[in-house]
Amino acid sequence: MLILGIETSCDETAAAVVQDGKKILSSIVSSQIEVHSPYGGVVPELASRKHMEDIVPVVEDALEKSAITNKQIDAVASTRGPGLVGSLLVGFSFAKAYAYALNVPWIGVNHLEGHIHSVFLENNPPDFPFVVLLASGGHTNIYYATTFTEFEQMGQTRDDAAGEAFDKVAKMLELGYPGGGVIDKLAKQGDPIAVSFPRPFLDKSGFDFSFSGIKTSVNRYLQKNKDTYKNHIPDIVAGFQEAVVEVLSYKIVNAAKTRNCKHIALVGGVAANSRLREKVTQEAEAQGISIHIPSIDLCGDNAAMIASVGYHYLKRNEQSDLDADVFSRTK
């Protein structure tokens, strides 16, 4: 089955063709970083307009690189939510019309399920059941996955997600947007123990997260040392990153241990962080747990993961109605 996937939940316009939910024939992602960087974050109205400009050429590019025609597409899958409503509507409406014109099934996909499915697009996917940490954008969640379509939520962020904390700390330090990549790179030049920040574990036996406190702690440190902090920014970001990474790695490994689970997955944009990948791998292997992390290209928003989810629902004869709508937050 050849699925055309479409993703426009935030600031990337993406399209992909995936065969049988696991083989990527093409994956095109058009980023909007240059559009939003001057504002230090995503501007919803600008994101929607840019999606409208890019959606047709991105889909055409995905079809061309897959070496198939649209007549060979068996179904269309598109992100339904969560995300920015204006951005979602561009891809969702396009997918709906495209499938209708081709007279093929189509389905709206939960963006978070898409990130979980990114590990199934790799050569060594985890066996069921497994525990997965999803850290992307405004979400930091832990799930217990038992099938391709069944995920039990074990924990979630109570306020700022890890990705939001990275962006906000980068903005405080005037490092640019998005913050995740620049902090990851700059932290390699710093000493992670030179400046220590609190580890917000909350209940250490539970699996919820809270990163607003660490963001506030960084801000207080900058205010207290406003005349000198610019001389050791690498140490500051290294200390901040280490605090976040320690919490994330502890929670995911502990979640696996409580379920006696031998497989862990790490997905989402924050999963591209090199220190997080290293730390979780070390902690998991020390407990005899296998770790599964998608390639960097599949950590960020992409349409291949959306097509993968769509395949497994369509295989169960589930599809969306023409009157289906998008949603901004998880239900």
C-alpha positions as CSV (number, residue, x, y, z in Angstrom):
1,M,0.0,0.0,0.0
2,L,1.4,3.4,-1.0
3,I,0.4,6.2,1.4
4,L,0.9,9.9,0.7
5,G,1.6,11.6,4.0
6,I,1.1,15.3,4.6
7,E,2.3,17.3,7.7
8,T,1.7,21.0,8.4
9,S,1.1,21.2,12.2
10,C,3.5,24.0,12.9
11,D,6.4,25.5,10.9
12,E,7.4,22.7,8.4
13,T,5.5,21.9,5.2
14,A,6.2,18.2,4.6
15,A,5.1,15.4,2.3
16,A,6.2,11.8,1.9
17,V,5.4,8.6,0.2
18,V,5.6,5.5,2.3
19,Q,5.1,1.9,1.3
20,D,3.3,-0.5,3.7
21,G,3.9,1.8,6.7
22,K,7.6,1.3,6.9
23,K,9.5,1.9,3.6
24,I,10.2,5.5,2.8
25,L,10.1,6.2,-0.9
26,S,10.4,9.9,-0.5
27,S,10.3,12.5,2.3
28,I,10.4,16.2,1.7
29,V,10.4,18.9,4.4
30,S,10.3,22.6,3.8
31,S,11.4,24.5,6.9
32,Q,10.2,28.0,7.9
33,I,13.0,28.8,10.3
34,E,14.1,31.8,8.2
35,V,10.6,33.2,8.3
36,H,10.2,33.0,12.1
37,S,13.8,33.6,13.3
38,P,13.5,37.4,13.4
39,Y,10.6,37.0,15.9
40,G,12.2,34.5,18.2
41,G,9.4,32.0,17.7
42,V,6.6,30.8,15.4
43,V,4.2,33.4,14.2
44,P,0.9,31.5,13.4
45,E,-0.3,33.8,10.7
46,L,3.0,33.7,8.9
47,A,3.2,30.0,9.2
48,S,-0.2,29.5,7.6
49,R,0.6,31.7,4.7
50,K,3.9,29.9,4.1
51,H,2.2,26.5,4.2
52,M,-0.2,27.7,1.5
53,E,2.7,28.8,-0.7
54,D,4.6,25.5,-0.2
55,I,2.1,22.7,0.0
56,V,1.6,22.1,-3.8
57,P,5.3,22.1,-4.8
58,V,6.3,20.0,-1.7
59,V,3.7,17.3,-2.6
60,E,4.8,17.4,-6.2
61,D,8.4,17.0,-5.2
62,A,7.6,14.1,-2.9
63,L,5.8,12.3,-5.8
64,E,8.6,13.0,-8.2
65,K,11.3,11.7,-5.9
66,S,9.3,8.5,-5.1
67,A,9.2,7.7,-8.8
68,I,5.4,7.2,-8.8
69,T,2.5,9.2,-10.1
70,N,-0.5,10.3,-8.0
71,K,-2.6,7.6,-9.8
72,Q,-0.6,5.0,-7.9
73,I,-1.4,6.5,-4.5
74,D,-3.6,4.1,-2.5
75,A,-4.5,6.6,0.3
76,V,-3.7,9.9,1.9
77,A,-2.9,10.6,5.5
78,S,-2.6,14.1,7.0
79,T,-1.9,15.5,10.4
80,R,-5.2,16.4,12.1
81,G,-3.7,17.8,15.4
82,P,-2.5,18.9,17.8
83,G,-0.8,22.0,16.4
84,L,-1.6,25.5,15.1
85,V,-5.1,25.5,13.7
86,G,-4.3,27.7,10.8
87,S,-1.3,25.6,9.8
88,L,-3.2,22.3,10.3
89,L,-6.1,23.5,8.1
90,V,-3.8,24.0,5.1
91,G,-2.4,20.4,5.0
92,F,-5.7,18.8,6.2
93,S,-7.9,20.6,3.7
94,F,-5.4,19.9,0.9
95,A,-5.2,16.2,1.8
96,K,-9.0,15.9,2.0
97,A,-9.4,17.5,-1.5
98,Y,-6.5,15.5,-3.0
99,A,-7.9,12.2,-1.8
100,Y,-11.4,13.1,-3.0
101,A,-10.1,14.0,-6.4
102,L,-8.2,10.7,-6.7
103,N,-11.1,8.8,-5.2
104,V,-8.9,7.1,-2.6
105,P,-9.4,6.8,1.2
106,W,-7.9,9.4,3.5
107,I,-7.4,9.7,7.2
108,G,-6.6,12.4,9.8
109,V,-3.7,11.4,12.0
110,N,-2.7,12.4,15.6
111,H,0.7,14.2,15.3
112,L,1.9,12.6,18.5
113,E,1.2,9.1,17.3
114,G,3.2,10.1,14.2
115,H,6.3,10.8,16.3
116,I,6.0,7.4,18.0
117,H,5.8,5.8,14.6
118,S,9.1,7.3,13.5
119,V,10.9,4.3,15.2
120,F,9.0,1.9,12.9
121,L,10.6,3.6,9.9
122,E,14.0,2.5,11.0
123,N,15.7,-0.9,10.3
124,N,15.5,-2.1,14.0
125,P,12.2,-1.1,15.4
126,P,11.3,-2.0,19.1
127,D,9.3,-5.1,19.9
128,F,5.9,-4.6,21.7
129,P,5.4,-3.7,24.4
130,F,7.8,-0.7,24.8
131,V,8.0,2.6,26.7
132,V,8.5,5.7,24.7
133,L,9.5,9.2,25.6
134,L,8.0,11.8,23.2
135,A,9.7,15.2,23.6
136,S,8.7,17.6,20.8
137,G,7.5,21.2,20.7
138,G,4.9,21.7,23.5
139,H,4.8,18.1,24.5
140,T,6.8,16.0,26.8
141,N,5.0,12.7,27.4
142,I,5.7,9.1,28.3
143,Y,3.6,6.3,26.7
144,Y,3.4,2.5,27.1
145,A,2.9,1.1,23.6
146,T,1.3,-2.3,23.1
147,T,0.3,-2.2,19.4
148,F,0.8,0.1,16.4
149,T,-2.4,2.0,17.4
150,E,-2.6,1.6,21.2
151,F,-0.6,3.8,23.5
152,E,-1.3,4.3,27.2
153,Q,-0.1,7.7,28.5
154,M,1.9,7.3,31.7
155,G,3.0,10.9,32.2
156,Q,3.0,14.3,30.7
157,T,4.3,17.9,31.2
158,R,2.4,20.0,33.7
159,D,3.6,23.3,32.2
160,D,6.5,24.1,29.9
161,A,7.7,21.1,27.8
162,A,11.4,20.4,27.4
163,G,11.4,21.8,23.9
164,E,9.8,25.0,25.1
165,A,12.3,25.4,27.9
166,F,15.2,25.1,25.4
167,D,13.7,27.8,23.2
168,K,13.0,30.1,26.1
169,V,16.4,29.8,27.6
170,A,18.0,30.4,24.2
171,K,15.8,33.5,23.8
172,M,17.0,34.8,27.3
173,L,20.6,34.4,26.2
174,E,19.9,35.9,22.7
175,L,21.2,32.7,21.0
176,G,18.6,32.6,18.2
177,Y,15.6,30.4,17.2
178,P,15.1,27.5,17.4
179,G,16.9,27.0,20.7
180,G,17.4,23.2,20.8
181,G,20.1,23.0,18.1
182,V,22.1,26.0,19.2
183,I,22.1,25.0,22.8
184,D,23.1,21.4,21.9
185,K,26.1,22.7,19.9
186,L,27.1,25.4,22.4
187,A,26.9,23.1,25.4
188,K,29.7,21.0,24.0
189,Q,32.0,23.9,24.7
190,G,30.9,24.3,28.3
191,D,31.3,22.5,31.6
192,P,28.0,20.9,32.7
193,I,28.9,21.1,36.4
194,A,30.2,24.7,36.4
195,V,26.7,26.1,36.8
196,S,24.2,23.9,38.5
197,F,20.4,24.2,38.0
198,P,17.6,22.3,39.9
199,R,16.4,18.9,38.6
200,P,12.5,19.1,38.6
201,F,11.7,15.5,39.3
202,L,8.4,16.3,41.0
203,D,7.3,12.9,42.4
204,K,10.3,10.7,41.5
205,S,8.0,7.6,41.4
206,G,5.7,9.3,38.9
207,F,6.2,10.2,35.3
208,D,4.9,13.8,35.0
209,F,7.3,16.6,34.0
210,S,7.6,20.3,34.9
211,F,10.2,22.6,33.2
212,S,8.9,26.0,34.0
213,G,11.0,26.1,37.3
214,I,14.3,25.4,35.6
215,K,13.6,28.1,33.1
216,T,12.9,30.5,36.0
217,S,16.0,29.4,37.7
218,V,18.1,30.2,34.6
219,N,16.5,33.7,34.4
220,R,17.3,34.4,38.1
221,Y,20.9,33.3,37.6
222,L,21.2,35.7,34.7
223,Q,19.6,38.6,36.7
224,K,21.9,37.9,39.6
225,N,25.0,37.8,37.4
226,K,23.9,40.3,34.7
227,D,27.4,41.9,34.6
228,T,29.3,38.6,34.1
229,Y,27.2,35.9,32.7
230,K,28.0,36.7,29.1
231,N,31.6,35.5,29.8
232,H,30.5,31.9,30.4
233,I,27.4,31.3,28.3
234,P,28.6,27.8,27.2
235,D,28.8,26.7,30.9
236,I,25.3,28.1,31.6
237,V,23.7,26.2,28.6
238,A,25.7,23.1,29.5
239,G,24.4,23.2,33.0
240,F,20.8,23.8,31.9
241,Q,20.9,21.1,29.3
242,E,22.4,18.6,31.8
243,A,19.6,19.3,34.2
244,V,16.9,18.7,31.6
245,V,18.5,15.6,30.2
246,E,19.0,14.0,33.6
247,V,15.2,14.4,34.4
248,L,14.2,13.0,31.0
249,S,16.5,10.0,31.1
250,Y,15.6,9.2,34.7
251,K,11.9,9.3,34.0
252,I,11.9,7.1,30.9
253,V,14.2,4.4,32.3
254,N,12.2,4.3,35.5
255,A,9.0,4.0,33.5
256,A,10.4,1.0,31.7
257,K,11.5,-0.6,34.9
258,T,8.1,-0.2,36.5
259,R,6.5,-2.0,33.5
260,N,9.3,-4.6,33.4
261,C,9.8,-3.5,29.8
262,K,12.9,-4.3,27.9
263,H,12.6,-1.8,25.1
264,I,12.7,2.0,25.2
265,A,12.1,4.5,22.4
266,L,13.1,8.2,22.3
267,V,11.2,10.3,19.7
268,G,10.4,13.9,18.8
269,G,12.4,17.0,18.1
270,V,14.2,17.0,21.4
271,A,15.3,13.4,20.7
272,A,17.8,15.0,18.2
273,N,19.8,16.4,21.2
274,S,23.1,14.6,21.3
275,R,23.5,14.7,25.1
276,L,20.0,13.2,25.6
277,R,20.7,10.4,23.1
278,E,23.9,9.6,24.9
279,K,22.5,9.8,28.4
280,V,19.4,7.7,27.7
281,T,21.5,5.1,25.9
282,Q,23.9,4.8,28.8
283,E,21.2,4.6,31.4
284,A,19.1,2.1,29.4
285,E,22.0,-0.2,28.6
286,A,23.1,-0.2,32.3
287,Q,19.7,-1.7,33.1
288,G,19.7,-4.2,30.3
289,I,17.2,-2.3,28.3
290,S,17.4,-1.8,24.5
291,I,17.2,1.7,23.2
292,H,15.6,2.7,19.9
293,I,16.1,6.3,18.6
294,P,15.2,7.4,15.1
295,S,17.7,9.2,12.8
296,I,17.9,12.9,13.2
297,D,15.8,13.5,10.0
298,L,12.9,11.5,11.5
299,C,13.1,13.3,14.9
300,G,11.7,16.5,13.7
301,D,8.3,17.0,12.1
302,N,8.0,15.0,8.9
303,A,5.3,13.4,6.8
304,A,6.7,9.9,6.6
305,M,5.7,9.3,10.2
306,I,2.2,10.5,9.4
307,A,1.9,8.1,6.5
308,S,3.1,5.3,8.7
309,V,0.3,5.9,11.2
310,G,-2.2,6.3,8.4
311,Y,-1.2,2.9,7.0
312,H,-2.0,1.0,10.2
313,Y,-5.4,2.7,10.7
314,L,-6.3,2.2,7.1
315,K,-5.3,-1.4,7.3
316,R,-8.1,-1.7,9.9
317,N,-10.5,-0.1,7.5
318,E,-10.6,3.1,9.5
319,Q,-10.8,6.4,7.6
320,S,-12.0,10.0,8.1
321,D,-15.2,11.6,6.9
322,L,-15.2,14.6,4.7
323,D,-16.7,16.7,7.5
324,A,-13.8,15.9,9.9
325,D,-12.0,18.9,11.4
326,V,-8.6,19.6,12.9
327,F,-7.9,20.1,16.7
328,S,-5.3,22.3,18.4
329,R,-4.8,20.2,21.5
330,T,-4.9,16.6,22.5
331,K,-8.3,15.3,23.3
